[in-house]
Amino acid sequence: MNASIIITTKNRKEDLRVAIRSAISQSLLPEIIVIDDGSTDGTSEMVAKDFPSVQLHSYQESKGLIVRRNEGASLSTGDVIFSIDDDAEFSTAHVVEQTLKGFSDFKIGAIAIPYIEPRKANVLLQKAPDRDRIWVTDRFIGTAHAVRRDIFLKLGGYRANLIHQGEEGDFCIRMLDRGFHVKLGSADPIIHYESPKRSYQRMDYYGCRNSILFLWQNAPLKLLPLYMLGTSLNCLKWTLHPKRLLTRFKGLLAGYNNCFTANRAPVSQNTFRAWRNLGKSKSVLFGAQRTSLAE
């Protein structure tokens, strides 16, 4: 089993340099693909000059992270795709090698790699309770995961209409509906520095918008009205700051409006409930609870 590392970037040249160096240092020498989504800061020139062994795909038009990650999956040749953000790095040279060993069961479609965000809580996340058994969860985050390429492509990758965030959970519930699971990893962690260039206003807007689209596209009809109402209220309860509240309200309106053009492809009620149970429990021992796992 071999690996491809995909890094999508835009205008974070110096952050990207750190990410690429950590990818090149991996012990198994994986294929490395960098996709420049319309940078104007000399990113492509830096990659071409300083990292000639890296596959560089540069675009003048920006189409966003989700579209570029899908393209990266199509361009890659590895059995397993590793994805990290351009403001992250592998903490050691063994992360890829250790993670590949985790695909020990054919029902494991993806692995959530442990990660740390030193500029936030600085705690280890997405780590399995122990190394000896298989623990599954509901999703992974974009900057710290590995996914089987064949499954990713078969499911059509991420839904491009989500634009900014929430694509991972959407993909994972569709993967669960096909009988594949997200395993919690036990490898050395990925360090995610979370660039200060991130727009939290944009995250507020798309977080609410995409929460509605997620339900519209995935929730069974019988459960849809209740979860739509509950999600809408939860989105507005996140903060009482007037400016952020207005941004989130606009995001909700956009989400409902986009439902008119987004196709519904709901998962089964068993899958939806299983996915929700996994999210509440954070991790479940693989095969131990039939009520918590899709069969």
C-alpha positions as CSV (number, residue, x, y, z in Angstrom):
1,M,0.0,0.0,0.0
2,N,1.5,3.3,-1.1
3,A,0.6,6.9,-0.3
4,S,0.0,10.3,-1.8
5,I,0.2,13.6,0.1
6,I,-2.0,16.4,-1.2
7,I,-1.5,20.0,0.0
8,T,-3.8,22.7,-1.4
9,T,-2.6,26.2,-0.9
10,K,-3.3,29.9,-1.5
11,N,-1.1,32.8,-0.5
12,R,0.6,31.1,2.4
13,K,4.0,30.7,0.9
14,E,6.1,30.5,4.1
15,D,3.6,28.3,5.9
16,L,3.6,26.0,2.9
17,R,7.3,25.7,2.9
18,V,7.1,24.1,6.4
19,A,4.4,21.7,5.3
20,I,6.3,20.5,2.2
21,R,9.5,20.0,4.2
22,S,7.7,17.7,6.6
23,A,6.1,15.8,3.8
24,I,9.4,15.3,2.0
25,S,10.9,13.9,5.2
26,Q,8.4,11.0,5.5
27,S,10.1,7.7,5.7
28,L,8.1,6.0,2.9
29,L,8.8,8.7,0.4
30,P,5.2,9.3,-0.7
31,E,4.1,11.0,-3.8
32,I,3.6,14.7,-3.0
33,I,1.2,17.0,-4.9
34,V,0.9,20.7,-4.2
35,I,-2.1,22.5,-5.8
36,D,-1.8,26.3,-5.9
37,D,-5.3,27.7,-6.0
38,G,-4.7,31.1,-7.5
39,S,-1.9,32.4,-5.2
40,T,-0.5,35.9,-6.0
41,D,2.4,35.8,-3.5
42,G,4.9,33.8,-5.5
43,T,3.9,30.4,-4.0
44,S,4.2,28.5,-7.3
45,E,7.6,30.0,-8.0
46,M,8.8,29.1,-4.5
47,V,7.7,25.5,-4.9
48,A,9.2,25.1,-8.3
49,K,12.5,26.5,-7.2
50,D,12.9,25.0,-3.7
51,F,11.1,21.7,-4.1
52,P,11.6,20.4,-7.7
53,S,10.7,16.8,-6.7
54,V,7.1,17.9,-5.8
55,Q,4.3,17.7,-8.3
56,L,3.1,21.3,-8.7
57,H,-0.3,22.1,-10.2
58,S,-0.8,25.9,-10.4
59,Y,-4.0,27.7,-11.3
60,Q,-4.7,31.4,-11.9
61,E,-8.4,31.0,-11.0
62,S,-9.3,30.2,-7.4
63,K,-12.0,27.6,-7.1
64,G,-11.6,26.8,-3.4
65,L,-10.2,24.1,-1.2
66,I,-12.8,21.4,-1.8
67,V,-12.6,21.6,-5.6
68,R,-8.8,21.4,-5.5
69,R,-8.7,18.5,-3.1
70,N,-11.0,16.6,-5.4
71,E,-8.7,17.4,-8.3
72,G,-5.7,16.3,-6.2
73,A,-7.3,12.9,-5.6
74,S,-7.8,12.4,-9.3
75,L,-4.2,13.4,-10.0
76,S,-2.8,11.1,-7.3
77,T,-1.6,7.6,-7.8
78,G,-1.3,6.3,-4.2
79,D,-3.6,3.8,-2.7
80,V,-4.2,6.1,0.3
81,I,-4.5,9.9,0.1
82,F,-3.1,12.0,3.0
83,S,-4.3,15.6,3.2
84,I,-2.8,18.3,5.3
85,D,-3.5,22.1,5.3
86,D,-0.7,24.4,4.1
87,D,-0.5,25.7,7.7
88,A,0.3,22.2,9.2
89,E,3.2,19.8,9.3
90,F,3.9,16.1,10.2
91,S,5.5,16.1,13.6
92,T,7.9,13.2,12.7
93,A,9.1,11.3,9.7
94,H,6.9,8.3,10.6
95,V,3.3,9.6,10.5
96,V,2.5,8.3,7.0
97,E,4.2,4.9,7.6
98,Q,2.4,4.5,11.0
99,T,-1.0,5.5,9.6
100,L,-0.8,3.1,6.6
101,K,-0.5,0.2,9.1
102,G,-3.9,1.2,10.5
103,F,-5.8,0.1,7.3
104,S,-5.8,-3.4,8.6
105,D,-9.5,-4.1,7.9
106,F,-11.2,-3.6,4.5
107,K,-14.1,-1.8,6.2
108,I,-11.8,1.0,7.3
109,G,-12.2,3.7,4.6
110,A,-10.4,6.5,6.4
111,I,-8.2,7.2,9.4
112,A,-8.5,10.4,11.5
113,I,-4.8,11.1,12.3
114,P,-4.0,12.6,15.8
115,Y,-3.3,16.3,15.7
116,I,-2.4,19.2,17.9
117,E,-3.3,22.9,17.6
118,P,-0.6,24.7,19.6
119,R,-2.3,28.1,19.1
120,K,-5.5,26.8,20.6
121,A,-6.0,24.3,23.4
122,N,-2.7,22.5,22.6
123,V,-4.3,19.1,23.4
124,L,-4.0,15.9,21.4
125,L,-7.2,15.2,19.3
126,Q,-8.4,12.4,17.1
127,K,-6.3,9.8,19.0
128,A,-7.5,6.2,19.6
129,P,-7.9,5.2,23.3
130,D,-5.5,2.4,22.7
131,R,-3.4,0.9,19.9
132,D,-4.5,-2.7,20.2
133,R,-8.1,-2.4,19.1
134,I,-10.0,-0.6,16.3
135,W,-11.9,2.5,17.5
136,V,-14.2,4.3,15.0
137,T,-15.6,7.8,15.0
138,D,-18.0,9.9,12.9
139,R,-15.6,12.1,11.0
140,F,-12.1,13.4,10.5
141,I,-10.8,17.0,10.0
142,G,-9.4,18.1,6.7
143,T,-5.8,18.8,7.9
144,A,-5.3,15.4,9.6
145,H,-6.7,12.4,7.7
146,A,-5.9,9.6,5.3
147,V,-8.5,8.1,3.0
148,R,-8.6,5.2,0.6
149,R,-8.4,6.7,-2.9
150,D,-10.7,4.2,-4.5
151,I,-13.5,4.8,-2.0
152,F,-13.0,8.6,-2.2
153,L,-13.3,8.5,-6.0
154,K,-16.2,6.0,-6.0
155,L,-18.2,8.4,-3.7
156,G,-17.5,11.3,-5.9
157,G,-15.1,13.0,-3.4
158,Y,-16.3,16.0,-1.5
159,R,-19.5,17.9,-2.5
160,A,-18.3,21.0,-4.2
161,N,-21.4,23.0,-3.2
162,L,-20.2,23.1,0.4
163,I,-17.5,25.5,-0.8
164,H,-15.6,26.1,2.5
165,Q,-16.2,23.7,5.4
166,G,-18.2,20.8,6.6
167,E,-17.2,18.6,3.6
168,E,-15.5,16.0,5.8
169,G,-18.6,15.1,7.8
170,D,-20.7,15.0,4.7
171,F,-18.2,12.6,3.1
172,C,-18.0,10.5,6.2
173,I,-21.7,9.9,6.6
174,R,-21.9,8.9,2.9
175,M,-19.0,6.6,3.4
176,L,-20.7,5.1,6.5
177,D,-23.8,4.5,4.4
178,R,-21.7,2.3,2.1
179,G,-20.4,0.3,5.0
180,F,-17.0,1.9,5.5
181,H,-15.8,3.5,8.8
182,V,-13.5,6.3,10.0
183,K,-10.9,4.8,12.4
184,L,-9.2,6.9,15.1
185,G,-5.5,6.8,14.5
186,S,-2.5,6.3,16.9
187,A,0.3,7.7,14.8
188,D,2.6,10.5,15.7
189,P,0.5,13.7,15.5
190,I,0.1,16.4,12.8
191,I,0.7,19.9,14.1
192,H,-1.8,22.4,12.9
193,Y,-0.7,26.0,13.4
194,E,-4.0,27.5,12.1
195,S,-2.8,30.5,10.1
196,P,-4.0,34.0,11.4
197,K,-5.1,34.7,7.8
198,R,-8.2,32.5,8.4
199,S,-11.5,34.4,8.2
200,Y,-13.7,33.6,11.1
201,Q,-16.5,35.6,9.6
202,R,-16.4,33.3,6.6
203,M,-16.4,30.3,8.9
204,D,-19.4,31.6,10.7
205,Y,-21.3,32.1,7.4
206,Y,-20.4,28.8,5.8
207,G,-20.7,26.8,9.1
208,C,-24.4,27.7,9.3
209,R,-25.0,27.5,5.6
210,N,-23.4,24.1,5.2
211,S,-25.1,22.7,8.4
212,I,-28.4,23.2,6.6
213,L,-27.2,21.8,3.3
214,F,-25.8,18.8,5.1
215,L,-29.2,17.9,6.5
216,W,-31.0,18.6,3.2
217,Q,-28.6,16.4,1.3
218,N,-28.3,13.5,3.8
219,A,-31.1,13.4,6.4
220,P,-34.0,10.9,5.8
221,L,-37.2,12.7,5.1
222,K,-38.8,11.5,8.4
223,L,-36.1,13.2,10.4
224,L,-35.5,16.2,8.3
225,P,-37.9,18.8,9.8
226,L,-36.9,18.2,13.4
227,Y,-33.2,18.4,12.7
228,M,-33.6,21.4,10.4
229,L,-35.3,23.3,13.3
230,G,-32.8,22.2,15.9
231,T,-29.8,23.0,13.8
232,S,-31.1,26.4,13.0
233,L,-31.6,27.3,16.6
234,N,-28.2,25.9,17.6
235,C,-26.5,28.0,14.9
236,L,-28.0,31.2,16.3
237,K,-27.2,30.2,19.9
238,W,-23.5,30.0,19.2
239,T,-22.9,33.6,20.1
240,L,-24.7,36.8,21.2
241,H,-22.3,39.1,19.5
242,P,-24.5,41.2,17.1
243,K,-22.2,41.2,14.1
244,R,-21.5,37.4,14.3
245,L,-25.1,36.7,14.9
246,L,-26.1,38.6,11.7
247,T,-23.4,36.7,9.8
248,R,-24.7,33.4,11.0
249,F,-28.3,34.4,10.2
250,K,-27.3,35.2,6.7
251,G,-25.6,31.9,6.4
252,L,-28.8,30.1,7.5
253,L,-30.8,31.9,4.9
254,A,-28.3,31.0,2.2
255,G,-28.4,27.4,3.3
256,Y,-32.2,27.2,3.0
257,N,-32.1,29.1,-0.3
258,N,-29.5,26.6,-1.7
259,C,-31.7,23.7,-0.8
260,F,-33.8,24.6,-3.9
261,T,-30.8,23.7,-6.2
262,A,-29.0,21.0,-4.1
263,N,-30.0,17.4,-4.9
264,R,-31.2,15.2,-2.0
265,A,-29.5,11.8,-1.7
266,P,-30.5,10.8,1.9
267,V,-28.7,8.0,3.8
268,S,-30.7,5.3,5.5
269,Q,-32.2,6.1,8.9
270,N,-29.9,3.4,10.5
271,T,-26.9,5.2,9.0
272,F,-28.0,8.6,10.1
273,R,-28.7,7.5,13.7
274,A,-25.4,5.5,13.8
275,W,-23.5,8.6,12.6
276,R,-25.2,10.8,15.2
277,N,-24.4,8.2,17.9
278,L,-20.8,8.1,16.9
279,G,-20.6,11.9,17.1
280,K,-22.0,11.9,20.6
281,S,-19.8,9.2,21.9
282,K,-16.6,10.4,20.0
283,S,-15.4,6.8,19.6
284,V,-16.8,3.3,19.6
285,L,-15.0,0.0,19.6
286,F,-15.3,-1.5,16.1
287,G,-17.9,-4.3,16.0
288,A,-18.8,-4.0,19.7
289,Q,-22.1,-2.2,19.4
290,R,-24.4,-3.1,16.6
291,T,-26.7,-0.2,17.5
292,S,-23.9,2.3,17.0
293,L,-22.4,1.1,13.8
294,A,-23.9,0.8,10.3
295,E,-23.9,-2.8,9.1
